[in-house]
């Protein structure tokens, strides 16, 4: 209203200046009432005065209306427009941007739609005020998993803006009865179940059979183990739907993808021999929910902007944009034949299965930190504690698959120089990476033996643990399960180090749901501070193991490694 009033005032002032220039009553000259004719005017002059004021009022109204029109034309009736950041699943970005342009024209929001890879979303959602306002996930299963991981409620603006069924594409894909058969297909390629819904679709499909009593639990675990080994041994460098479809097109291997991605691929690859199929038992639908992920201060803005975007998606042009991109509507209609959708009675069973996958299918990235204090020279089983640990380490090292990333530190009071209790013996690298004349696995084996052959000093446990945790977190790789393995036979003996309480508090402060780092602790002999090791492990969600005597050292270490790679590691 203030803006409208000022426009009217400007109109009045313009009229006043015009009157002054023509010698009218606003000229500013000093006149008496008689000069203006107020004492002696005739009847006709009164009528002229009435017309004059009518013209003044008309000009003021015109100025006011013109100001409103100019204001509305200049800003779309919004005043200040609001930018809305939208994170989108890669496959949805194109059509979503098209619809967002329409939504911007019909609202007061300017939508900035950017692709967000599944592995990057947890990090984006923990950026506080810089977090995206809205997120289009590829499924509610993924949306619930990520929001749980970053400890946020799942706030759905719309449970589904589109859908597409999961399919298996290839040149010679056999008829498939169930998703267990899919999981066992030779050379199958699929996305990461932790980050994509095309990756977890085979798992959900098989779980539906378990849910229905059609598949024993052990058969499900067996199939998932086969899938995990296969994916670990053949993970693509640029693992996305387009890359997998290109691989299928050139090599004939079967791939798990979506109907939408398959249809788009076939439009641009005329003559391709790829076909797509769905198991007879049914398939898993990706439902693309729109999620409010804004910071607390922008929750309402995100809700309103999300509602405007959903309204645009529901228009004829919005539906056309999605259909043209190969999507079905939220009910599964619009593209292709009707399909049977597989659903779970208990969606949380997916979380349990994916925890298994974290061990089976997600490669390990770990920093192994070994105690080289003087107490490791203590005799044990015909050798020393260090000797037994060398043997156990060499055995455990053989259990890791080639795609594992391992680094090694040795630690003891001032081991790395004055005031530093740790020393890097080998950087964190893939075990099959070239190193000198051999591989990193070979180099790491030598580093373990070298580190445990140079013993002495006290145990610098707390400073070393914190430094190792920071190292792994600072170099975090979202494609791996990141961890620290601490092995010691004693208790903290560095008088200048932080205390246990300070260590635990710092680990809690540094905890980042988007970059989880587990600390596994292994106590060697009864001399180890098992209570402190247990508290350290629990502070990060890790586990602790204790070798109560010399004979247990090898067994405990190997058990700890097997718990990381599970029985399917080799």
C-alpha positions, 0 to 999 in steps of 0.5 A: 500500500505504501508503494501505491500511495507514493505513486498517487502522491507523485501524480498529485504533485505533477498536477500541482506543478502543471497548474503552477506553470499555467498561472493557476491557483498553485502558482505560488503567487500571493493573492487575496481571496478576492483575487481567486473570485471567492467573494464575487464569483458568479454561478458559472465559476462555481461549476468550473471549480467543481469540474476542476476538482473532479479532474484532479480526482480523476488524475489521482485515480489514474496515477494510482491505477497506473502505479499498480499496473507498473508494479505488477508488470515489473514483479509478477505481482510478487514483490521480491521473488524467492530462490528455491534450491531443488536437489534432483535425482539425475534421471529426473533433472531434465523434465523437472527443470522444464516444469520448474520454469512453468512453476516459476512463471506462475508463482513467486519462486525461482527454482534452481534444480541441480542434480544430486548423486545419491551418495552426495545427498546425506552431505547436502542435507547436513549443510544447515542453512545451505541445505537444498529446500527440496529434494526429489529422491528416486524412491520413498525407500531411499528418502526414508533411509537418507533422512534417518541417516542424517537424523531428520524426519521424512517430510513429504511434500508429495509422496510421488510426482511420477513413477517407473518400474525397474527392469532388466535390460540386455541382449539375451536375458532369459525369462525370469521368474523372481528377483532371486534369479536376477541376482544370480544372473552371470555378469549382472550390473546394477547400481549401489543398493545404498545410494540408488533404488535401481540398486536396491530393487533386486533386494526389495524384490527378493525380500518380497518373496521372503515376506510372502513365505515363498523364499527361505531367509538363507536362500535370500542371503545366498543370493545377496552374497552372490550379487555382492561379490559380483558387484564388488569385482566389476564395479564400473568407474562411472556407475550410472544408468547410462553407463550400464546401458552402454555396457549392455549395448556393447557387451551384451551383459544384463543390467538393472535399470528403469523402464524410463532410462531404457526407453530414453536409451532406445530412442537415441540408439536406433538398431540396438538389440537390447530388450527389457524384461520384468520377472514374472513375480512382479517388479519394484516401482520407483516413485520419486517423492518430493521431500522438504529438506530445508533448514528450520527457518525455511520450512514454510517457504519450502512447503509453499514452493513445493506445493506450487511445483506439484501444482505445475507438475499436475497441469497438462504441460507438466504431465506431458513433460514427464510423459515425454521423458518416459515416466509413468504417473504416480499411479503407474499409468501412462507409459507401457503395459500395466505391471505387478508391483511388489511391496513389503509389509514391513519396509524396515526389513530393507534396512536390515538387508542393507546393513548386511549389504554394507558388509557384503557389498560395500568395499572397505576403507580402513586405517589399521593402527598397531601398537609398537610400544615396548610391551609388545616385546612381551613373550607369548606362545614361543614368540612375542606379542608383536610376533603373533600380531605380525602373523595375525595381520598377514593372515587377516590381510589376505582376507580382504578383496582387491577393492579394499583400501587399507593404510597402516600406522604404528604408534607409541609415545612420540613415535612420530617425533616430539609430541606426535604418537603415531607414524604412517607406515603405508597410505590408504590405497587399494590393495591391488594398486601398483606399488614398486614392483608389486601391489599395495597389498605387498607394500602393506605386508612389509610395512606391518612387519617393519613397524612391529619390528621397531618397538619401544616406549609407552602407549600413546593410545588416546591422541593416536585414536583421535588423529586416526579418526580425523584422518579417515573422516577428512579423507572420507570416501562415500563409496566405501565403508570407512573405519579405523582398526586400533590394536593395542596391548596396553593402556594410555601412557602418554602424560601429555595426551588428552584424557579418555573423557576428552577423547570420547567428547571429541569423537562425539563432537566430530561425528558426522552422519554424512561421513560415518567412521567406525572405530573397531578396537582389538585388545591384545592380552589382559593388559589391554585397557578393555574398558577404555577400548569398549567406550572408544568403539561404542562412541562411534558405533564400532565394536571391540574384541579382546584376546585374553591370552596369546593363543587368542591374538590370531583368532581375534584379529581374523574374526574382526577382519571377517566381521568386516568382509563377512564370509563373502569377502573372498 
